[in-house]
Amino acid sequence: MRVHVLFAHAGDQKPFGCSYIRLLQPLQHPAAENRGEITFGVQPELADVLIVERTWGPRTTLAQVESLVQAVRRQGACLLFTLDDNLLDLDTISIEQKMYMRYLARHADGVLVSTPPLAERMRRLNRRVVVLPNQVDERLFPTEYPSFPKTAPLTIGYMGTPTHDGDLRMVLQALRTVLRRFDGRVELQLVGGVADSRLLRLFDGLPVQVLRVPVEDMAYPRFVDWMRANLHWDLAIAPLDDTFFNRFKSDLKFLDYSALGFPGVYSRMLVYEGTVRHLETGYLAENTVAAWEEALTWMLEHPEERRRMGQAAWRFVQDERTLQYHAAAWWKAIRDLCGDTHV
């Protein structure tokens, strides 16, 4: 079976991070060897199975997608669509992009998604939906629980794209209060972009550092290398505002943080409640200023508990959420959706 992936990109013909995590790494992992041949790119190629990811390209049109579906049908190939966020209901996605994603979902032989809530959303368009939860590629992360040489101050870390300004804004007051309370004994590091510069100005006078990822390290495998070399956090945070869009998200941030050995504070939402065991593999905080102040303060004041939670979370991810145990599920899903007539 030959599978060709049309990965999502921003016009530079380079895969997004989600493309690596959701497609390129699982389908090329050694645990799935000899199950099929995988190729990928930004242009269609003749194959038994064609997988289209998210919005595909920034200049993709509905007409282009309609032609693609017709070509796949003429070839007798199998067409799959994959989505890891509820882009169909996201305001920043253009109407045309939503139209052709819906078209793809309706006309695909099956849809691959990352969470059960997203599966329910996509079943309005296609009955044949398979949930493939996110996993991490154990080859990229430490094979032993990392031990960081520690010097003062303690470091709280946050990682997110510019689309997560709302999540950071939700805990901003709690962070400001805690940074003042610890008065130089704690600093905050932000990795990624902040779309609204006014957010950063609200941290003026406080020990806050924005770490910029070099362009050459943006691709996900190299980004993991960069994180391992540059991040030595005592505590990681994953606030998630209770918005309609966020209710469809996955627990990927928990996986990344934990695989790096960082104990974390996570919003008490379904996204994390299904994975994080409170005070065992992380701290689940209600989405209030008081709850986040309490969570951050408690974690900072209990170093042994932080380390115990970090180790437990790291072990959980190693044992339960790595591709060495789950990569084959991707090929099984493809065969189940495409059937013998295609493969």
LINPE-V231192 format. One record per backbone hydrogen bond with DSSP energy under -1.0 kcal/mol. CO is the residue of the C=O (numbers start at 1). NH is the residue of the N-H. E is the energy in kcal/mol with one decimal. If there is no record, write none. Layout:
CO&NH&E  CO&NH&E
This chain:
1&37&-3.1  2&48&-1.3  2&49&-2.0  3&39&-2.6  4&51&-2.7  5&41&-2.3  6&53&-2.4  8&16&-1.4  16&20&-1.4  17&21&-2.3  18&22&-3.1  19&23&-1.8  19&24&-2.5  20&25&-2.6  23&27&-2.4  29&32&-2.3  30&33&-1.7  32&35&-1.3  37&3&-3.4  39&5&-2.3  41&7&-1.3  48&78&-2.7  49&4&-2.9  50&80&-2.8  51&6&-3.4  52&82&-2.3  53&56&-2.4  55&57&-1.2  56&9&-2.1  57&60&-1.3  61&65&-2.0  62&66&-2.6  63&67&-2.2  64&68&-2.0  65&69&-2.6  66&70&-2.1  67&71&-2.3  68&72&-2.4  69&73&-2.2  70&74&-2.2  71&75&-1.9  72&77&-2.0  78&50&-3.0  79&109&-3.2  80&52&-2.7  81&112&-2.6  82&54&-2.8  85&87&-2.2  86&89&-1.1  87&90&-1.3  90&93&-1.5  94&98&-2.3  95&99&-2.3  96&100&-2.5  97&101&-2.1  98&102&-2.2  99&103&-2.2  100&104&-2.3  101&105&-2.6  102&106&-2.6  103&107&-2.2  104&108&-1.3  110&81&-2.0  111&130&-2.7  112&83&-2.3  113&132&-3.2  115&119&-1.8  116&120&-2.2  117&121&-1.8  118&122&-2.3  119&123&-1.7  121&124&-1.1  122&125&-1.9  122&126&-1.8  127&129&-1.3  128&111&-2.3  130&113&-2.4  136&323&-2.1  137&140&-2.2  154&187&-2.8  155&234&-1.9  155&235&-1.7  156&189&-2.8  157&237&-2.4  158&191&-2.8  161&164&-2.2  162&165&-1.1  164&168&-2.0  165&169&-2.9  166&170&-1.5  171&175&-2.4  172&176&-2.7  173&177&-2.3  174&178&-2.3  175&179&-2.7  176&180&-2.0  177&181&-2.5  178&182&-2.3  182&185&-1.7  185&154&-2.8  187&156&-2.9  188&209&-2.8  189&158&-2.2  190&211&-3.0  191&160&-2.2  196&199&-1.8  197&201&-1.6  198&202&-1.1  200&203&-1.8  201&204&-1.6  203&206&-2.3  206&208&-2.0  207&188&-2.6  209&190&-2.7  211&192&-1.1  214&217&-2.0  215&218&-1.6  219&223&-2.5  220&224&-2.4  221&225&-1.5  222&226&-2.4  223&227&-2.7  224&228&-2.5  225&229&-1.7  226&230&-1.9  227&231&-2.6  235&157&-3.0  236&265&-2.1  238&267&-1.7  241&243&-2.3  243&247&-1.3  245&248&-1.5  246&249&-1.5  251&255&-1.6  252&256&-2.7  253&257&-2.7  254&258&-2.6  255&259&-2.6  256&260&-1.3  257&262&-2.5  258&261&-1.5  263&236&-2.8  264&283&-2.3  265&238&-2.7  266&285&-3.0  267&269&-2.2  269&272&-1.4  269&273&-3.1  270&274&-1.4  272&275&-1.8  272&276&-3.0  277&280&-2.6  277&281&-2.5  282&279&-2.9  283&266&-3.3  285&268&-2.9  286&288&-2.1  288&292&-2.1  289&293&-2.4  290&294&-2.4  291&295&-2.4  292&296&-2.6  293&297&-2.4  294&298&-2.6  295&299&-2.4  296&300&-2.3  297&301&-2.0  302&306&-2.2  303&307&-2.4  304&308&-2.4  305&309&-2.6  306&310&-2.7  307&311&-2.5  308&312&-2.3  309&313&-2.7  310&314&-2.4  311&315&-2.5  312&316&-2.3  313&317&-2.4  314&318&-2.4  315&319&-2.3  316&320&-2.6  317&321&-1.9  321&136&-2.4  322&325&-1.6  323&327&-2.8  326&329&-1.3  327&330&-1.4  328&332&-2.1  329&333&-2.4  330&334&-2.1  331&335&-2.3  332&336&-2.7  333&337&-2.4  334&338&-2.4  335&339&-2.6  339&342&-1.1  339&343&-1.8
